[in-house]
Amino acid sequence: MIALGLLVGRVSFRGISLGTSAILFVALLAGHYGWTIPTGFGTLGLALFVYCVGISAGPTFFRGLASHGRAMAITGSVIVLTGVAVTWTCARLLGLPAELAGGLMAGAMTSTPALGAITQSSSDPAAVAVGFGVAYPIGIIAVVLFVQIAIKLFAKSGDSDGTDSASETSGQSSAEIAESDSIGRRVVRIANPVVSGKRPSEIVAFADSPCQMSRVQREGRWRPTPPDYQFEIGDDVMLVGGASEIRRVSETLGELQDTAEPVVDADRERRYVVVTSPEIYGRTLKELRLRSNYGVTIVRVQRHDVEFVPSARTRIEFGDGLVAVGEPDALAKIANAVGHRPRTVNETDLLSLVAGIVLGIFVGNLSLQIGEFSMSLGIAGGPLMVGLILGHFRRLGPIRGSYPPAAMLLMTEGGLALFLADAGLNAGANVVEVLMERGVMLCVAAAAIAIIPLLVGFAGSRCLGGRTLWQSLGATCGGMTSTPGLAVLTGATDSSQPATSYVAAYPVALVLITVAAPWLVELIG
């Protein structure tokens, strides 16, 4: 059943697919025909899934609230809170049961962690799964269509140029591989007398833009940028970044050159290193001064499956993969400085995993009594909170808060698969009756829960926050936790703004909706 769901999830239509969530729909059908699985598998899968979500979001969640990503985080929070308000209103106006309304919100906001949180604390988990199953496709389609329509209506040269740089809270690069579709290299000839005699770090355009100067041509050969390099009229330099950022920086430096792809010694003068040293992570590139101190330039960063070129304000995180360009001896020094120990990042500490989940379940079972009202985080909220804290600090005593990307993907997807299979099978027996009774009403409510938060979040970021189109749409997709929406964005522009804005808003929205969803169900009930 899980295998069939994964196969269905791979089917793509115009770039849209259900992914792992397709398991729920297969399980609903199987449950309708009486299939079952042993009890306990769903709870175990849920705890593992939300714990891994917390570990993944931890490094950026707390720092995002206190850094340049605060504006994007606010947009994500506004979207979630609007979704909560619209769900409550729909439940009251349409007379929807609390569990069904909660499932609709989780589906319309495309949040499987919220589905897990509601299911675990609900007295009618079957209704939650049915609501999610109805609303999830509507949520995906609504975000994708909204992004496409907004680009057609509002896209213009000023936005595509990305004159405001999104806060560099995170991003990723596929380090040792060739340039991606959105990141490239261009040669610029220095022609502006104002920059002559200045170092790259003294140019404001570099500080504000995700664009790096990796090399300078000397005696017909492209050499890594020296630590003491100063611009001179007539110099040819190599810029790495998105096309829009390169154009913007080149306007300050001089003239873009239409030359063939530069030939560089990538084997000896470029290296992929993994950050594990506490002296490096948690600090910005500007604070680290890697070119001055080590003679290397960081041209890409790999984190959370998003590729981007950093700016001086980019904060390095534990486990980041960095592409460094420099002379061979400088690359050896930077590898030692960042603590390049891939094995440290690639080791899975099973004892820490079990201890973290057990601690999360214990925290989730604790209850706070306020008068007649009792509140607890539950099996979903407890592991999530423990995962966030461990992911932020990376280690608390003997418990590690980091795992290899491949192991994280396996645990996250495996836990989610078990939970969705259990939820779908339990709900399958009643799915036809609920759809026959409330089908149209549920679709209308799901559309409202998806569309209204989209409009509110985008309008607030665009009009009140003064953000560019790409920043606003990136933060809106992050607030809706919609990866398909981000895929549409990144395919429509070569700017890094959508990805950086998405990553700033996503963790906050993810945590907020996971915590708020079960409380909403209790409020409606």
Backbone hydrogen bonds, N-H to C=O, Kabsch-Sander energy under -0.5 kcal/mol:
donor,donor_aa,acceptor,acceptor_aa,energy
5,G,1,M,-2.3
6,L,2,I,-2.4
7,L,3,A,-2.0
8,V,4,L,-2.5
9,G,5,G,-2.3
10,R,6,L,-0.9
10,R,7,L,-0.7
11,V,7,L,-0.5
11,V,8,V,-1.3
13,F,16,I,-2.7
16,I,13,F,-1.6
19,G,9,G,-1.8
21,S,18,L,-1.1
22,A,19,G,-1.7
23,I,20,T,-2.1
24,L,21,S,-1.2
25,F,21,S,-0.7
26,V,22,A,-2.0
27,A,23,I,-2.6
28,L,24,L,-2.3
29,L,25,F,-1.7
30,A,26,V,-2.4
31,G,27,A,-3.2
32,H,28,L,-1.6
33,Y,29,L,-0.9
33,Y,30,A,-0.6
34,G,31,G,-1.6
35,W,30,A,-2.1
41,F,38,P,-1.1
44,L,40,G,-2.2
45,G,41,F,-2.6
46,L,42,G,-2.4
47,A,43,T,-2.4
48,L,44,L,-2.3
49,F,45,G,-2.5
50,V,46,L,-2.6
51,Y,47,A,-1.8
52,C,48,L,-2.0
53,V,49,F,-2.1
54,G,50,V,-2.2
55,I,51,Y,-2.2
56,S,52,C,-2.3
57,A,53,V,-2.3
58,G,54,G,-2.1
60,T,57,A,-1.0
61,F,57,A,-2.2
62,F,58,G,-0.9
64,G,60,T,-1.9
65,L,61,F,-1.1
66,A,62,F,-0.7
66,A,63,R,-0.8
67,S,64,G,-0.7
70,R,67,S,-1.7
71,A,68,H,-0.6
73,A,69,G,-2.4
74,I,70,R,-2.5
75,T,71,A,-1.8
76,G,72,M,-2.2
77,S,73,A,-2.2
78,V,74,I,-2.7
79,I,75,T,-2.1
80,V,76,G,-2.0
81,L,77,S,-2.7
82,T,78,V,-2.4
83,G,79,I,-2.3
84,V,80,V,-2.3
85,A,81,L,-2.3
86,V,82,T,-2.8
87,T,83,G,-2.3
88,W,84,V,-2.3
89,T,85,A,-2.2
90,C,86,V,-2.7
91,A,87,T,-2.5
92,R,88,W,-1.9
93,L,89,T,-2.8
94,L,90,C,-2.8
95,G,91,A,-0.8
96,L,91,A,-1.2
101,A,97,P,-2.4
102,G,98,A,-2.5
103,G,99,E,-2.2
104,L,100,L,-2.0
105,M,101,A,-2.2
106,A,102,G,-2.3
107,G,103,G,-2.3
108,A,104,L,-3.0
109,M,105,M,-2.3
110,T,107,G,-1.5
111,S,106,A,-3.1
112,T,110,T,-0.6
115,L,111,S,-1.5
116,G,112,T,-2.2
117,A,113,P,-2.4
118,I,114,A,-2.5
119,T,115,L,-2.5
120,Q,116,G,-2.2
121,S,117,A,-1.3
122,S,118,I,-0.9
122,S,119,T,-0.6
127,A,124,D,-0.8
128,V,124,D,-1.2
129,A,125,P,-2.1
130,V,126,A,-2.0
131,G,127,A,-2.4
132,F,128,V,-2.3
133,G,129,A,-2.5
134,V,130,V,-2.0
135,A,131,G,-2.2
136,Y,132,F,-2.7
138,I,134,V,-0.6
139,G,135,A,-2.7
140,I,136,Y,-2.2
141,I,137,P,-2.4
142,A,138,I,-2.6
143,V,139,G,-1.9
144,V,140,I,-2.2
145,L,141,I,-2.7
146,F,142,A,-2.3
147,V,143,V,-2.5
148,Q,144,V,-2.2
149,I,145,L,-2.6
150,A,146,F,-2.7
151,I,147,V,-2.2
152,K,148,Q,-1.8
153,L,149,I,-2.3
154,F,150,A,-2.8
155,A,151,I,-1.9
159,D,156,K,-0.6
160,S,156,K,-2.3
161,D,157,S,-1.7
162,G,158,G,-0.5
162,G,159,D,-1.0
163,T,158,G,-0.9
165,S,163,T,-0.5
169,T,167,S,-2.0
175,A,173,S,-1.7
177,I,174,S,-1.6
184,G,241,G,-2.6
186,R,239,L,-2.1
187,V,257,Q,-0.5
188,V,237,V,-2.8
189,R,255,E,-3.0
190,I,188,V,-0.6
190,I,235,D,-2.9
191,A,253,L,-1.9
192,N,253,L,-1.9
195,V,192,N,-1.2
196,S,192,N,-0.7
197,G,231,F,-3.3
198,K,195,V,-2.2
202,E,199,R,-1.8
203,I,200,P,-1.6
204,V,202,E,-0.6
206,F,203,I,-1.0
207,A,203,I,-1.2
208,D,204,V,-1.7
209,S,205,A,-0.9
211,C,209,S,-2.4
212,Q,240,V,-2.4
214,S,212,Q,-0.8
214,S,238,M,-1.5
215,R,238,M,-0.9
216,V,223,R,-2.5
217,Q,236,D,-2.7
218,R,221,R,-3.1
221,R,218,R,-1.6
223,R,216,V,-2.5
223,R,221,R,-0.8
225,T,214,S,-1.8
229,Y,226,P,-1.5
231,F,198,K,-2.8
234,G,190,I,-2.9
235,D,232,E,-2.2
237,V,188,V,-2.8
237,V,235,D,-0.5
238,M,215,R,-2.7
239,L,186,R,-3.0
239,L,237,V,-0.5
240,V,212,Q,-3.0
241,G,184,G,-2.2
242,G,210,P,-0.6
246,I,242,G,-2.5
247,R,243,A,-2.3
248,R,244,S,-2.0
249,V,245,E,-2.4
250,S,246,I,-2.6
251,E,247,R,-1.4
252,T,248,R,-0.6
252,T,249,V,-1.0
253,L,249,V,-1.7
254,G,250,S,-2.9
255,E,189,R,-2.2
257,Q,187,V,-2.9
259,T,257,Q,-1.4
264,V,262,P,-0.6
266,A,264,V,-1.5
269,E,265,D,-2.4
270,R,266,A,-0.9
271,R,324,A,-2.5
273,V,271,R,-0.5
273,V,322,L,-2.6
275,V,320,D,-2.5
276,T,274,V,-0.5
276,T,338,V,-2.9
277,S,338,V,-2.1
280,I,277,S,-1.7
281,Y,277,S,-2.1
282,G,316,I,-4.3
283,R,280,I,-1.2
285,L,314,T,-1.5
286,K,312,A,-2.3
288,L,284,T,-1.9
289,R,285,L,-2.0
290,L,285,L,-0.5
293,N,289,R,-2.6
294,Y,290,L,-2.5
295,G,290,L,-0.8
295,G,291,R,-1.0
296,V,290,L,-1.1
297,T,325,V,-2.2
299,V,297,T,-0.7
299,V,323,V,-2.5
300,R,323,V,-0.9
301,V,308,F,-1.7
302,Q,172,Q,-0.6
302,Q,321,G,-2.7
303,R,301,V,-0.6
303,R,306,V,-1.0
306,V,303,R,-1.6
308,F,301,V,-0.9
312,A,206,F,-0.7
313,R,207,A,-0.5
314,T,311,S,-1.5
315,R,168,E,-1.1
316,I,283,R,-2.6
316,I,314,T,-0.5
319,G,275,V,-3.2
320,D,317,E,-1.9
321,G,302,Q,-2.0
322,L,273,V,-3.2
322,L,320,D,-0.6
323,V,300,R,-2.1
324,A,271,R,-3.0
324,A,322,L,-0.7
325,V,297,T,-2.4
326,G,269,E,-1.7
327,E,295,G,-0.5
331,L,327,E,-2.4
332,A,328,P,-1.8
333,K,329,D,-1.5
334,I,330,A,-2.3
335,A,331,L,-1.9
336,N,332,A,-1.5
337,A,333,K,-2.2
338,V,334,I,-2.4
339,G,336,N,-0.6
340,H,335,A,-2.8
341,R,339,G,-1.2
344,T,341,R,-1.5
345,V,341,R,-1.1
346,N,342,P,-2.1
347,E,343,R,-0.9
349,D,347,E,-0.6
350,L,348,T,-1.1
353,L,349,D,-2.0
354,V,350,L,-2.6
355,A,351,L,-2.6
356,G,352,S,-2.6
357,I,353,L,-2.2
358,V,354,V,-2.6
359,L,355,A,-2.4
360,G,356,G,-2.2
361,I,357,I,-2.6
362,F,358,V,-2.2
363,V,359,L,-2.5
364,G,360,G,-2.5
365,N,361,I,-1.5
366,L,362,F,-0.7
366,L,363,V,-0.9
368,L,375,M,-3.7
369,Q,367,S,-0.5
370,I,368,L,-0.6
370,I,373,F,-3.5
371,G,369,Q,-0.5
373,F,370,I,-2.3
374,S,372,E,-0.5
375,M,368,L,-2.5
377,L,366,L,-0.6
378,G,364,G,-2.4
381,G,377,L,-1.6
382,G,378,G,-2.4
384,L,380,A,-1.3
385,M,381,G,-2.4
386,V,382,G,-2.4
387,G,383,P,-2.5
388,L,384,L,-2.3
389,I,385,M,-2.1
390,L,386,V,-2.7
391,G,387,G,-2.8
392,H,388,L,-1.9
393,F,389,I,-2.4
394,R,390,L,-2.4
396,L,399,I,-2.5
399,I,396,L,-1.9
400,R,398,P,-0.6
401,G,394,R,-3.5
408,M,404,P,-2.9
409,L,405,P,-2.4
410,L,406,A,-2.2
411,M,407,A,-2.8
412,T,408,M,-2.8
413,E,409,L,-2.6
414,G,410,L,-2.5
415,G,411,M,-2.4
416,L,412,T,-2.3
417,A,413,E,-2.4
418,L,414,G,-2.1
419,F,415,G,-2.2
420,L,416,L,-2.9
421,A,417,A,-2.2
422,D,418,L,-2.1
423,A,419,F,-2.8
424,G,420,L,-2.7
425,L,421,A,-2.2
426,N,422,D,-2.0
427,A,423,A,-1.5
428,G,424,G,-1.5
430,N,427,A,-1.2
431,V,427,A,-0.7
431,V,428,G,-0.5
434,V,430,N,-2.1
435,L,431,V,-2.2
436,M,432,V,-2.4
437,E,433,E,-1.9
438,R,434,V,-2.8
439,G,435,L,-1.8
442,L,438,R,-2.7
443,C,439,G,-1.8
444,V,440,V,-2.2
445,A,441,M,-2.4
446,A,442,L,-2.6
447,A,443,C,-2.3
448,A,444,V,-2.1
449,I,445,A,-2.5
450,A,446,A,-1.7
451,I,447,A,-2.9
452,I,448,A,-1.9
454,L,450,A,-1.1
455,L,451,I,-2.4
456,V,452,I,-2.6
457,G,453,P,-2.8
458,F,454,L,-2.4
459,A,455,L,-2.5
460,G,456,V,-2.4
461,S,457,G,-2.2
462,R,458,F,-2.8
463,C,459,A,-2.8
464,L,459,A,-0.9
464,L,460,G,-0.6
465,G,460,G,-2.2
467,R,461,S,-2.2
472,S,468,T,-2.7
473,L,469,L,-2.6
474,G,470,W,-2.2
475,A,471,Q,-2.5
476,T,472,S,-2.1
477,C,473,L,-2.5
478,G,474,G,-2.0
479,G,475,A,-2.5
480,M,476,T,-1.6
481,T,478,G,-1.3
482,S,477,C,-2.6
483,T,481,T,-0.8
486,L,482,S,-1.4
487,A,483,T,-2.2
488,V,484,P,-1.8
489,L,485,G,-1.9
490,T,486,L,-2.8
491,G,487,A,-1.3
492,A,488,V,-0.7
492,A,489,L,-1.4
493,T,489,L,-1.0
500,T,496,S,-2.2
501,S,497,Q,-2.4
502,Y,498,P,-2.3
503,V,499,A,-2.3
504,A,500,T,-1.3
505,A,501,S,-1.8
506,Y,502,Y,-2.8
509,A,505,A,-2.2
510,L,506,Y,-2.8
511,V,507,P,-2.3
512,L,508,V,-2.6
513,I,509,A,-2.5
514,T,510,L,-1.5
515,V,511,V,-2.0
516,A,512,L,-2.8
517,A,513,I,-2.1
519,W,515,V,-0.7
520,L,516,A,-2.3
521,V,517,A,-2.0
522,E,518,P,-1.9
523,L,519,W,-2.2
524,I,520,L,-2.8
525,G,521,V,-2.4
